[in-house]
Amino acid sequence: MTEIHPGQRVAVLVDAQNLYHTAQSIYSRNIDYSALLENAVQGRQLTRAIAYVIRADSPEEESFFDALVDIGFETKIKDIKRFSDGTKKADWDVGMSLDAITLANHIDTMVLCTGDGDFSRLCSHLRHEGVRVEVLAFESSTADELIREADSFHDLGERHETFLL
């Protein structure tokens, strides 16, 4: 396992919907994105921090998006899709994966903040490309295959008081 050192170039990609829903369902609280970013970087050289968010036309979401930028995240915003049958869909899986692959040649470590098992194949690809992959998520809602494919997994639930508001 590679040791963490200050010279490592790191990118942090946050699946905000995934973390939000887990934090709400388990703890009825919100994520502290400042603490999340600090813990993800761990004193290394931050290359990019991107938070992938969904716009659902909630009154407080624009201030949330602004707060993410103030913390140091670039935000990528997608509008929620509403279908004629009343269902809704929104996810950033493809966008996050493409950004991760694009960043791979510019970083040493990719930190994925998500528990979504759809990213397990991305982990194996990044590792094949020589990029260390760390996952930060709540173990209780993280896919086993994602944990297996990452170089390291950090359970936000173990120190939930640090990561929740």
QUIQUIRA-V903872 format. One line per field, one symbol per residue. ss: DSSP state (~ for helix, > for strand, _ for the rest). burial: I if it has 24 or more other ideal C-beta (glycine too) atoms within 12 Angstrom, else O. Layout:
ss = ???
burial = ???
This chain:
ss = ________>>>>>>>~~~~~~~~~~~~___>_~~~~~~~~~___>>>>>>>>>>>_____~~~~~~~~~~~__>>>>>>_>>_____>>___~~~~~~~~~~~~~~__>>>>>___~~~~~~~~~~~~___>>>>>>_~~~__~~~~~~__>>>>____~~~~>_
burial = OOOOOOOIIIIIIIIIIIIIIIIOOIOOOOIIIIOIIOIIIOOIOIIIIIIIIIIOOOOOOOOIIOIIOOIOIIIIIIOOOOOOOOOOOIIIIOIIIOIIIOIIOOIIIIIIIIIIIOIIOIIOOIIOOOIIIIIIIIOOIIIOOIIOIIIIIIIIIOOIOOIIO
